[in-house]
Amino acid sequence: MTDDSPKTLGVLLAGGLARRMGGGDKPMRTIGGLTIMERVISRLAPQCDRLILNANGDPSRFGAFGLPVVPDNIEGFAGPLAGVLAALDWSAAYQPDIKWVLSTATDCPFLPRDLVKRLHQARAAEGSQIAVAASGGHVHHVVALWNVSLRDQLRHALTKEDIRKVGFWMARYKPTTVTWPDTPLDPFFNANTIEDIAEAEQLAALDQKAQGYSTITE
């Protein structure tokens, strides 16, 4: 975690059903000898004050990672926004000194090493309550920084308005968008299919050569 950024809780959203991979936990797939989850943790641990994992079902399947496993706290499979809400509530209950939560999918093995720093810088400059990552002309709504104070509004949207689309809800708060270059590789590449896993194997080798790309300047 950098000295010039507020305390930040990182939540790894692992609640997806992985239908395009035939089911199962996508973050347990292996790329270059490491699970995707291990790669995500290695990128975010130095940037966040603490990490938690949002997942439903038996939490013991993630026991090897040593992270608190926080399930959705509203009924039904409500998607990523439910995971964000669970993290905001968890932070308020157990880490009240932390006012910001960084969410990310757990199928992004090449996350930028300056993710938290740049999102904080941008949202502070614009006075935003949400900052979201983008690359290659695409906004990655799940990769975002959220103010914990939004949790009651988010709960209302999920339980009373039946809102499920992340981008639709966050648009209410005029989020700050921060763009990363998508060369030599897109840091938000996500492994959704078996074919993506094969491509990620090649990208992992490229990423290894691109040391210093998207790193935090000391």
N, C-alpha and C positions, 0 to 999 in steps of 0.2 A: 504494500500500500504506500502511495506517495504522500509526503508530508503536506503537500498543498491541496489535497483533496479531503473532503469530510469523510468520516467513518462510513464504510459501505458494507452492507451484507450482500453476498452473492448467492443467488438461488439458481440451482441447476434444474431445469424443468424436464423431468423424465417421465411425464405422465402419458406420452403418446402411445398409440396402440400398434404402431409399426406395421400397419396393414400391407404396405408396399414391400415389406421384407418378409411377409408371411407370419407376422406376429412376433411376440417376444420383446426383449428390451434392446432397442437400437444401441444405446451407449455401451453395451457389453460386446459389441462387434469389435474385432481387432483390426488395426491398421498399423503396418510397420512394427509389429511386435507389441503394440500397446493398445489397450481398449480405448474407444473414443472417450469414455468417461475419464480415463487417466489423462488423456491429452487435454480435455477441457479443464480438469482440476489443475493441471500443471500450469496452464495459461492464466487461470483466474486467481489461484491461491496467493500469488505475490501482489495482486492488485486489490484484494478485498481483505477486510478485517476478520471476516469469518465466512465460511461457506455452509450452506445447507442444501439438501436435496429434496425436491418436491416429487413424490411418487405415491401412487396408490397401490393397494395390495400388500403382500408380505414384505415388510421392510428388510428382512434378514438377507434377501438376495443382494442387497447393496452393502452388507456389513463390512466387506473388505475395504471399503473406502473410508471408513471411520467418520462419516458425516451424519449429523442428525437428519433423519428422514421424516419429512413433514407432509402428511397427506392433505388433499383438498378438504376444506372445512365447510363446503356446501354440498348438497346432495346432487347426484347425477354426474355424468362425465361432461363437465362444462368447458373443457379445453384449457389453453394456456392462461387465460385470464383468472381462472380459478386457482391455478398454481401461484400466480402473482399475488392474489389476495391472501392465500395461505402464508406466503412469505412476509407480506406486510403485517399481517396479524401476529405472526411469530416474532417478528422484530419488535413490535410494540409490547409484546408480553414478556419476552426473554432478553431482549437487547434494547431497552428503551433509550440508550445513549446513541443508537444508530438511527438516523433519520432518512437514509437513502438505501434503496435496494436495487441491485443490478440483476436483471433476469437474463437468462440465455437458454437456448435449446441445448440439449446434450447430444446433438448429432452434428455439431460444428467443431471438427478437430483442429482447426487452424486459427482460432480466435486471435485477434491482435493483442499484443502485449501492452498496448497503450489504450485499451478500450475504456477502462474506468476513468483514467486521467482526462482523456479527450471529451468524453461525455460530460464530466463534471465541469470542465472549462467552458464548454459551449452552453450548457444550461445556466451556469452562473452568469455568463455574459448577457444572456437574454432574459434572465429571471424566470426560467421555465420550471415547471414541476415535473416534467418528463423530458428526457432526451433519448433519441432513438438512433440506431446505427443504420447506415446505408452503404451500398457499394454497387458498382456496375449498373447504375440506374434503377436499383431496387431498394426499397426500404424494408429492413428486417425488423418487423414490429416486435417480435419476441425478444430481440436483443436490445434492451432498453434500461434506462435508469429511472426509478420511480420514487417520488416522495412518499414516505410512510403515511403522511396526513391524508392521502387519497383513499385510504382503505374503506372508509364508510361509504363514499360515493361509488366505489367499485362494487362493494357488496350490494348496494341498492340496484346498480345496473344489472348485476348477475341474477339476483333473486326476484326483483320486481319488474325489470324491463326485459329480461331474458336475452340480454346482449351477450354475444359470444365472440364476435370478431374483434381482435385486439386493436387493429388500426381504426375501426369505427369508433370505439370507445375513447381511445387516446386522442383522437382528433378534437374532442371537446376541449382539450386542455392546451391546444396549440403547441405540440411538442417541438423541441429543437431537434433538427436532423443533422447528424454528423456523418460525413462521407469519407470512406477509406478507399484507396486505389485497389483495383482488382487485378493488378499485375505486380509481381510475377505470378501471384495466385490470389484468388479471392479469399480473404480471411474469414468470410462467412459462408464458404462452401459447406453445404449440408449433405450428409450421407443418408438419403431416403430410400434408396433401392440397392439391390445387390450390385447393379452396374456402377452405382456411385461409389460403393466400397472399393471396387476394382480401380476406379479413377483416383480415389483417395490414396491408394497405395503408391501411385505414381506421383501424386502431389506431395506426399510425405517426403519423398526423396528430394523434390524441388524445394520444399520448405526447409529441409535440413541445410541445403546449400545457401538459402537466403537468410542466414543469420544476420540480425541487425534490421531486417525488414519489420516495420511497425513496432519497433522496440521503444521503450521509454528512454528519453535522453536524460542522463544523470546530471 
